[in-house]
Amino acid sequence: MPATIVDSHSIPAVAKAGEFLRQLLEHAETVKRTSSIEPPLIESHFDDLRGRMNSVYDEEPMDDSSEAKTARFAIIETAVRDTFKYLVSRASIDSPEFVKVWNLFDILSILSDSELCDPALLLWLVEELLDSQTVAGCRKVFDFLESRRERITAKHFKQKQLVILRTCNELLRRLSRALDPAFSGRVLIFMFQSFPLGDKSSVNLRGEFHIENVTTFDQIPAKTDGDEDKMDVDTDVGTTGDGSRRGRSNDVDTKKKALDPDALYPIFWGLQEFFNQPKLLFEASHFASFKSGLEATMATFLSMKFEQPPRVKERPDRPVEEPKHALKRKREESNDALSSGFNPKYLTSRDLFKLEISDLTFRRNILIQALIIMEFLLALSPKAKEKLATVKVPNKSVTYSEKTLSEEDIKWVVETKESIKSYLKLGPEGPHFCRLVETVLSRDKNWVRWKVENCPPIELPQLSPDVFVEARTNAGKLATTKRLRPTPMGSLNLDFLEDDDEERALKKLKDCHRYKVPSLDSYKKGIADDDFEIGMPTNNDSKTAAIEGKASKAWRALRIASKSKLVLFDKIEDDDKIDVIFEELPAEKDEDDQEITNGETAFPEDRRPIVVVDAGKHSRAATGLAKQLYAHHPKTFTKVAVHVTRKPAEGEVNGKDFHFVDTQAFNMMRDGDQFLEFSEEGDDTHGTSRKVVDAIVDNDRVAVMEMTFEAAQQVKDNGYDARFIFIQAPAPEVWEGQLKENGLSEEQVQQAIKAATEAAEHAKSSPGFYEAVVDAEYQALETTIFGAEIGADSMEAGAPVVTDEGDGKKEEGDGDVAMDDAVPSS
């Protein structure tokens, strides 16, 4: 390397700093003999950096005043920049000589950590290097940043964070999300890993929308007298350059009516303006136009078949690299036009529209946008506003307190949202795709809530010294190597086999006490004797032996009791007193506190979990029949208690009726895919835990899940192996009176009857889904589960029956539960 890499700028200290850098780079070449980014240089590779820097500034020791430090940083920065320009100008990023630049960056990282140069100097040079490179070169520069991320962010992060943020954002602006998705993802991950989770620097606190991203589409020519086959729409449909609305046709009734592509074209692309600027929906005219446009789009989508894009089938052997060449040629031709567009844009040509909407992926993409708008509108409901009342100082820029949605609009939004979700479940892997979208949107609602609360800190508070010392001590005890037992736990003592009398040894080997599990009562007297010896010991040795003997007997007794008396474990308040497990189990009782004496326990031949399905959310037939099933077979069937986020109502028992959890715990379970099904509609948030069902099965019981039609569909879509039994609602003329007695309006009653009828028709037309479709009669349910024999026995024994006739009152018989008395599962 030449002796004069840098210009002295007529400042002796700059020349000395340049010589100092030259020496460090030459030494780096002897330490690191590869031409790659790895391995990094570390401080131990260089001797006495601080002392050698003193000679550069002729200071001994260095002056730590603010002015002196600023002057030193300016001197070293000048020398570093000159060295950097020299190295970059003489080697391309692909050449082996470029390793000198990586070495220079490592040296600057060491100097900044030692506070010998400005902490952000390294990042300033990286920023300049990225500006001078192509996208391919930027990948190599970013390889260096990723490999040194932990080291760069470990010290002086506050002085570096703005440069990191600016560098990454500028790089994202250069990259195309469509052409470089992997590289863009790497940049985003780098930012997420570098900045704290609760950092506000990259959060859109003001709730601004990207209104510059305007979607333009072809204009529809005015209709003439001879154009009989064209749709009657207004002219100049589309958007202007400033994003304002131009004429839109409202003459055609598009509600729930499938349109041909030419008629749908202006309506469909006109929705992008609402997706781009949701606050336009605050005006009644725009909201009405949005509703009609989305309904027309949904109706058209529903009329289309689910087919793969034709180009995949027609050209399976198309080279993978061909599109890249075409894109490269386009980029060269468009130059400024493409380089200034940093967001992927839809192709809105009328000639392509029919092909676009025939692609399932495209339709799903549009409907995800619609779901986001639905969530935005639901945040304007009165119920959502009430939840924000608990926030002391809300972020008004994202709460939109001036707008509240009407009940009629809320009803339309909820129905449309459910319709979109049902559509997303169709097609290849539809249920999995819809579940993924729901999870992402649910997380986004939590993110929005955090912004509404002005991004409160989410870091856990520091632990006190006492808590830390206690935790470390307990962890040390658990990790301490313990003395090995002379006889490993669980092994049998075979010393008796050493007896010279083989016949006597064989007799001892065949002793039943050696291989049979002892009874629980056999340990009761032994524990009592040990307690007596501990209270009144003969000597210290006997007391020690009694303590060890009691611990061993208690442990063995608990293991035996766990098989049949696990319910009593909750009553154990002291580990040294386990007398409660020796008590007899209380007789199980039904809802009327009457003892159940149904004879021996009977299990169905098929012991898979059972899902009893109601015809609708207002139907209680399945719940009522399930309660009778628990009453008649208490040792066979167990209800699966669902997890809910609400507070317990009067009389509800946690773990029996429901599992009551907070919203954060529920979200963690949902994100961990622990639910077989879940529903999150306002305050009605519940889910059925897979672990709860498995625990019932492991306890040798048959799990029974009471669900609605929609929830059972989720369980089936998740591929869970269970027996699905559909319970039909009572006859409409009988059920109508019951629903009105429950306080439902005439409209709600008719909607419930219609939904139940449609669900029953779907169940009967889906033989592969349900094992059986039965009336609301207990006898029919029991016969389906056990078979004809036990069903006949139940009839002879006078088993109670709940029919779909009459006024829903109790019939005579033990354990009969009327449908009006049943409690919904969620």
N, C-alpha and C positions, 0 to 999 in steps of 0.2 A: 504494500500500500504506500502511495507517495507520502512524503513527509508533510506536505502542505495540502491537507484535504480542505481546510476551511480558510476563509479570508479572516484576517485579524481585525478588520474594520477599524484599524488604527488604535485598537484597545489591547494592550499587552495581556490582560486577563483572559480575553477571548482566545488569543493565540495559545495561551497555556491550557485553557480548557479544551481546545481542539486537539492539542498534543496529548492531553490526558485521555480523551476519548479514543484517539488512535491506539494508544497503548492498551487500553481495555479491549478494543476490538481484536488486536493482534493476539492478546492472551486468550481471548474467547476462541480463536481458531485452533489454538493448541488444546483447549479443553474439550471443545465440541468438534469432532472431525467429520460429522455428517452434514449433508446439504439440506436436510429436512427441518421442519419446524421443531420436532422433538429431538432430543430431550431439552428441557428449558435450562437456562443458566441460573444458578442460585448464588447467594451472597458468599458462600464458603469458597466459591471458585476464585474470588478476588481477595487480596490481602489488604487490610487497613484502608478501606475506601475513604473514611472520614479524614484520616491523617494525610492521605495523598491529595484530598481536595483542599486541605489547608495551604498546600504549596501553590495551588492555582490562585488563591485569593490573597496569598501572603498574610494570612491571619493565623494567630496562634494564641489562644484557641479562637474558634469562630465567634463572631459577634452575633448574638441571638436577637438583636433588636429587629423590629419590623422593617425599618428602612434598609438595614444591612442585608436582611434575608431577601428582600425584594431585589436588591442590586445583584446578589449572588445568583438568584433564579434567572434574572435577565441575561447574565453573562453565560450561564450554562445553556439556556434556551437558544441563544444566538449560535453558540458553537454546535449544538445538537442539530439545529435546523440546517446549517450549512453542511454538516456531515451527512445528514439524511438526504439532502438534494444531490449531493455528490454520488452517494451510493445508488440512489434510484435512477439517476441519469445514465449510469454505466452498466446496469444489469436489468434485464427483463425479469418479471416475476416468475417466469418458468425456468430461468437459468439457475444452475447450482450456485453461482456467485451471489444470488439474492439472499442467501443464508446470512450474509453480513447485516442485512436489514433486520432480520429476525433477531440476530444477536444484539443489535443496537436497541431494539424494543425491550429485550430482556434486561439489558443494562439499565435502561431508563426505569423499568419497573423496580429494580433493586434500589436505584437512587431515590425514587419517590417514596418507597417504603422507609428509607433511612432519612427522609426529609432533607435530601441534598439537592432536590430540584422540585419544580412545581408538580403536585400530584397528578394534574390533568395533562401534563406535557405528552406523555405516551399516547393518550387518546386523541390529542390534537393532531399528532402525526398520522395516526391510523385513519382519522377522518380525511386528511388530505390525501393519503394513499388510496383510499376508496374512491375518492373523486377522480383520480387519475386512471383508474382501471376499468376494464370491461366487466361485464357480469361474471365471466369466467375467472377473471383476476380477483374480483371481490369475494368469490367463494374461497380462494386461498387465504386472503386476508382474514376472512371470517373464521377459517379453520384455526388461525392463530388466536383470535379472540376467544373462541370456544375452549381451546386448550388451556388458556390462561385466565379463564373467567373467575375462578375462586381466588386466585392470587390477586387479580386486579381489584376485586371488590372487597377484599379482606380489610384494607386500611384506607383511610381518607376517602371513604365512599361519598361523603357529602360534596367534596370538591370535584368528584368525577361524575356524579349521577346525571347532571344536565348534559354533559358532553356525550355520555352513553346514550341517553334518550334521544338527543338530536341526531347522533350518528345512525342509530337504528331506524328512526323514523324516516330519515333521508334515504336510507337504503331501501326501505319498504316502498317509498315513492318511486324509486327507480325500477323496482322489480314488478313484474306482471304476476298477479295472483293466478292467472290462467296458465301462463307459460312456465313460471318458476314457483309452483306451490310448495315444493319441498324446501327450497331455500328460504322462502317467506316464512314458512313454519319454523325453521331454525332460528331466524331472527326474532320471531315472537317468543319462542321458548327461551332464548337468551335474555330477553327483557324480563320475562316472568321470573327467571331464576336469579336475576341480578337485583331486581327491586323487591323490597318487602311486600308481602301480600296486602298490607293495608296502606300502601303508599298511594297518595292522591295524584301524583304527577301525570299519570296516564289515564285518569278517569274524567269522563265528560260530565263534570258537575253541573253544567248549565243546561243540560238536556237539549243541545242543539242538534238539528237534523241536517243531513247532507243535501241541502236543497239544490246545490249546483249539479248534482247527478240527475239530469233531466233525460227522460226517455222520449225520443221523438219517433214518430211513425208516419206512414204514408197517409196523405189526405184522401178522403173519399170524394170523387167528383160529384157535382150536383146532378140530381136525377132529372132525366128528360122524359118526354112523353113516350118515347120508344123503349125506354129501359124498364120493361115489365118484370124482368127477372131479378132486378136489383132491390135491395132493401130500402125502405123509406126512412132515410136518416138525413140529418142536417149536414150541410157542407162544412168544410174547415174543421174536421174533427181532429184533435191532437193537442199538442202543447206548444206554447210559444217559447221563444228563446229564454225568457225570464222566468219560465216555470208557471206562468198564470194560465188559467183555463180558457180554452176557446170553446166554440159551440159544441154541445153534446146533445145527441138525440135522446128525447124522453117520450117520443111518440109511440115507440114500440113497447109493448108489454113483455119484458124479458123475464119476469118472475117465473121460476120453475118451468122454463120452456127452453128446450135445447135448440140452439141456433146453428145454422150452417156457418162454416169458417168465415165467409165473406161478411156475414152479418155480425158475427162475434168479434171480428178483428178490431174495429175501433173501440168497442166496449171493453174488450180484454186489455188492450194496451193502455187504455185510459185509467185503469186501476193502478198503474204504476205511479201515477201522480199522488194518489192517496197513500201508497206505501212509502213514497218519498217524503211527503209532507202530511203526516197524520193529523196535524192540528186543523187542516181544512175540514175535517169531519165535525168540527164544532158547529159549523153552519148547517142548518136543516136541509137546505137544497143539495149541498154536497153529500151529506149523509144519505139522503134518499137516492141519489145517483150511484153512490157506492154500493148500497144494498142491492139495487136492481142489477148493477153490473156483476157483482159477485154471485148473485143467484143465477144469472144467465150463464156465467162461467161454470159454476158447479153443475148445473143441469146439462150443459154440453159435455163436461168431463164424465158425468155418470152415464151418458149415452155411448161412450167410446169403449172399445174392447181393450183388454190388457195384453198388448203384444210387444215383443222386443223390437227395437229399431230395425228396419229392414236392411240397412247397410251392414249390420253385423253378420246377417245370414248370407247376403249376396257376395261379400268380399272378405271371407275369413282369412285369406292368405295375403292380405294387404301388408306391405312392409311397415314396420313400426316407425321407421325414421322418415317415411315420406311426408307426413304432416309437418314435421319440423322443418324440412327443406322449404315447403310451401310457405310456412309462417316466416321463415327467414327472408324469403324473397319479398314477401309482402312488407316486412319491416323495412327492407332496403328501399322499396318503392315509396312507402308512405312517409318515411323520415319523421318530420316534425309532428305530423298528425298522430302517429302512433306513440311517439315518445312523450307527448304531452298528456296522454290518457293513461291514468294509473289505475282505473277501475274497469273490471270486465263489463262489457255492455251486451245487452241482448241484440240479436239480429231481428229487426222489426219489419223486414220486407214482407209485403203481402204475399209474394210468391212462395215464401218459406213458411208462412203461418200454419198451413194445414199440416206440414211435416213436423213442425215444432210441437204442436199440441197432441200429435199422435205418439210422442215420446213420453213414456211414463215418468222418467226422471225429470223432465221439464215440468210436467204437471205437478209433481210433488214439490218441486222447487217453488212454484207459484203459490201452492197451498200453504207451504211453510210461512211464506210472507203474510198470507192471510191470517194464519194462526197468531203471528206476532201482533198484527193489528187487533185481533180479537182480545188478546191479553191487555193491550193498550186501552181498549174501550172498557173492559171490565174493571180496570183501575179507576174508572170514572164513576162507578156505581156508588150509591149511598153506603152500602155495606163496606166497601173498600175505603171510603172516606172516614168511616167510623174507626177503622183500624189505625188510621194515621193520626187520630186525635190524641193518641198516647205519646206521640213524638213532641217533645218540648219545643224544639226550634227546627221545624221541617225545612228542607230545601225547596223553596217555592217554585224554582224554575223547572222542577220535574213532577210537581204534584198537581198542577193545573186546577187549582181550587175554584177557578171561575166557571168551570163546566162540570155539570152532573148529568149523568145519563138517566133518561126516563125509564120507567118500569117496562114499557112496551119495547124500547130499544134494547134493554138488557135481555129481555126474553128472546128477541131476535138474535142477539149476539151469542147467547148460550146455545140456542138451537143450531145456529150456523157452525159454531165451534164443534159441537158433537157430530154434525154432518161431515165436516172436514176430517175429523179424526177417524170416523168410520170409513171414509174413502181412503185414507192413508193406510189403513189396515189391509186393503185389497192388493192384489198383485203379488209378485215374488217377494217373499220375506216381509210382507206388509206389516204383520203384528210386531215384529222386532223393530222395524223402521219407525213405526208409530210410537212405540215405547221409548225409543231413543230420543225422538223429537220431544216427547212429553218431559223426559228427564232434563233435557237441555233447557227447555222453556221454564221449568220449575226452578232450576238453578238461576236462571236469568232474573226471575222474580225476586229471589233473595238478593241478587246483586243490585237491582233497582231499589229495593227497600233500604239497602245499605247507603245508597246515594241519597235517598230521601232523608235519612237520618244524618246527613252531612258527614258521612264516612267516619264514624267513631272508631277509635283504635281497636284493633282486633287481636293485638298481641297479648299473650298471657302475662300477668304481673310477675315480677321477679319473686323467687322463693326466698323466704326468710332463712337466715343461717341455721336456726333450730330445725326447721323442716328439712333442709338439705342434709344436715348431719344425721338426723334420724333416718332419712331414706337411705343414705349411704351405709349406715350401720346395719339396717335390716337387709340391704342387698348383700353386704359382706357376710352376714350370717347364712344367707341362702347359698352363697357361693363357697362357703368353707367346706373343705374336704372332711367328711365325717369318717369316723372309725368304722371299718367293715365289721359286719356281724359275723360271729363264728358260724352261724347257720343262716344262709340267705333267707330273706323274708319270702314266705310262700313255699319253701321246701320242707320236706318231711324228714324227721329224724329216723335214720335207718340203723342206728347203733345196735338195735336188738338182733340184727342179722348176724352179729358176731357171736351170738350164743352158740355154744358147742352142740347143743341139742337141736338138730335141724328140724325135728317135728315141732318142738315148742316155738322155734323161730318162725316156721311157716304158719303156725296157728296165730301168732301175733300179727303176721303180715296180713292175714285174712280177717282180722278184727274189723267189724263194720265201723267202729269209731274212727278209723284211719281215713276212710274214703267217703263217708257220708257227712253231709253238712249237719252240724249239731242244731238242735232246736234253739229258738231264741230264749226260752225259759231256762235252758241249761246254764246260761251266763248270768241270770238274775241273782241266784244265790251266791255265785262266786264273787260278783261285784259287791254284794252286801257284806260278805266276809272280809273282803279287802278294805271296805270302808271302816269296818269295826277295828281292824288291825291298824289302820292309819290313825284313827281316833285314839286308840289305846294300845300303842305299840309295845311289844315285848322288849325290843331293843331297836337301835338305829338301823341295824341290818334288816330286821324283819319289816320295819316301816318302809325302807327303800324298796325291798322286794314287793311289798304290797302295792306301792305306788306304781311300779312298773307292771305288775300283774293286772292291776285295775285298768291301766291304759290299754294293755293288750286285749283284755276281755271286752272293754267298751268299744274298741275299734272293730273287733270281730262282730259284736252284737249290732253295731250300726250297719255293717255291711249286710248282715242277714235281714235286718229290718227294712233296708232300702228296697227290698224286693216286694214287700207287701204292705209296709206301713210308712211309706215316704211322706204321706200327708201329715204325719205326726212330727216330722222333723222341725216344722215351723214353731212348735211349742217348746223346743229346747232352748232355754235362755242361758244356761250355764253348761260349759263343756264338761264339767265334772259331775253333772247331774243329768243322767239320761234315763231316769226311771220312767219317763212318759212313754218310751217306746215299748215297754212291757205291758202297757194297758191295752185293753181290748178296743178295737175300732168301734166307734158309735155306729148304730144302724143308720143307713142312708135313708133320707126322707125326701118326699116329693114337695111340691110347692105348697101343699096344705099341711105340711109337717106330719104326714102319715107315714109310718114305717112301710117300707117296700119289702114284700116277701114273695118274690117272683120265682122262687126255686133256684135251681142250679144255673150257672152262667152259660149262656148259649152264644156261640160266635157264628157268623155267616161263613160259608165256604170261601167266598171271596172277601178277604180282609183288607182290601185297599181302602184308602180314605174315600168318604162319600161326600158328594156335593149335591145338596138339595137346592133346587133352583126355583125361585119365585118368578111369577109371570111379569111382575113389575114392582116398582118401588113402593106402591101402596098396597100390594098384596102381602098378607101375613100367613098364607096357607102353609108354606114351607116351614116357617118358624114355629107355627103351632104344632105341626106334625112332628117336627124334630124334638120338641119338648116332651111329647108323648113317648117318643122313642127312648129318650134319656130316662124317663120315669119307669118304663117297662123293662129296660135293660141297663141299669145303672153301672154295672160292672163290665159292660161290653162297649158302649158308645160314650164318647166324650165330645162335648162341644168345643170347637176351635174359637177361642176368644180373639177378636180382631184388635189391632192396634188403632187407637184414635188419639187425636191431639186435643180434644176438648176436656173440660173438667168433669169429674164424676157427678152424675145426678144423684138425687137422694135414693138410697137403697142399693146403688150399684157397687159391686165389689171388684176391686182391681185384681186381675188375673182370672176371675171367674166370668164376669159379664163382658168385660173389655180389658185390654191392656192400655192404661192411660200413660201417654208419653208426651213430652214437649215437642214442639215443631222441629227443633234442631235434631233431636234423636230420630224423629220420623224421617227427616230428609236424609240422614246418614244411612238409615236402613234401606231407604228407597234407592239411593245412589249405589249402595253395596249390593243391589239386586237381591235383597232378602225377602221381597214380597212376591207371593204368587199372583196377587192382584192388588191394585190400589186405585183409589179414586180421590181426587182433590178438587172439589167444587165448593168454593167458599169456605164456610165453617165445617162442612161435612167432609172431613179428611180421615180416611181410614184405609187400612191395608191388612191383608192376611199373611202372616209371617210363615215362611217355609219351615223355620226352626221349631215353631210351636207345633205344627202338624207332625213333624218328625219326632218330636219329644213324646207326643201322645202315642204314636206308633211304637216307639221304643219301649213305652211303658205297657205294652201288650194290650192296647185298646184300639178301637176303630174310631178314627177321627171323623167328625161330621162338620162340614162347613155349610153354613146357611148364606146363600148369595142371591143376588139379582141376576137377571139374564146377562147383563153386560159384564159383571164381574166374573161369572162362570166362563164367558168367552175368553177373558184374559188368561184364566187358568189353563184353558184348553190350548190357547195360542202359545203359552209357555212350555207346552209339551209335558205337563205334569200328569203322571199316571194316577187316575182316580176314576170313581164311578159317578157319572153324572145322571141325576134323576130329576126330571122336570115335573113340577107340581102345577097343575092347571088351576087357574083362579075359579071361584064359584061362578055359577050361572049369572049372566049380566043382570037379570031381573032381581036376583037375590043380592048380589054384590052391590048394586047401585044404592040400595037402601042403607047398607052398612057403611058405605063410603060417605054418604050424606050425613049419617049420624056422627061420623068422625070429624065433621066440620069442613069437608071439601065442597067447593062450589060446583055448580052444574057443569061448567067448562072443564074443571079438573076431573070430575067424575067421568065425563065422556072421554077425555084424553087417556085416563087410566084404563078404562075398559077397552079402548081401541088398541093401546100399547100391549095389554095382556093378550088380546085376541091375535095380534100380529106375532107376538112372541110364541104363542102356542102353535100357530100355523108353521112358523119357522122350525120349532122343535119337532113337530111331526114330519116335516119334510127333510129332516137331518138325522136319518137313522144311525149314521156313524158317530154322531155327537153324543146323543143321550142313550143310556141303557134302557130307559123306559120313560114314557110320558103317562103319568097317573093322575087320577082325580084327587081332590083334596080329601082323601079318606085314609085314615091311619092303617086300616087293614090292607089297602092296596100298596102302601109304602112298605109295610113289614113283609108282605109277600114278595115284593120285588127284591128286597134286600136278602131275606133268608131263603126264599123258595116257597113252594106251595105247602109243604108239610107243616112248617112252623106257623104259617099263616092260618091253616085250618085249626091247629091247636089253640091259637089265640082266640079264634072265634068261639070254640067250644068253652074256653075259660071265661068268656064274657069280656073280651078286650074292648075297650072304648073305641068308638068310631066318631070322627068328625066329618060330617058330610057337607056337601055344597048346597044342601037344601035347608030351609028353615031360616030362623032369625039369627043364627050364629051363636045360640046359647049352648051351655054344656048339656051333653047327654048323660045318662046315667052310666056309671062305671068308674073304676079307679083310674086316676091320673089323666082324665080327659081334660084337654085344654082347648078352649074356644079360640077361633082365629082372632077375634077382637081383643083377646087378652094377651096375645103374643107380643113380644118385644122385638122390634126390628134389629137386624144384626149390625146396623151402623146408622 
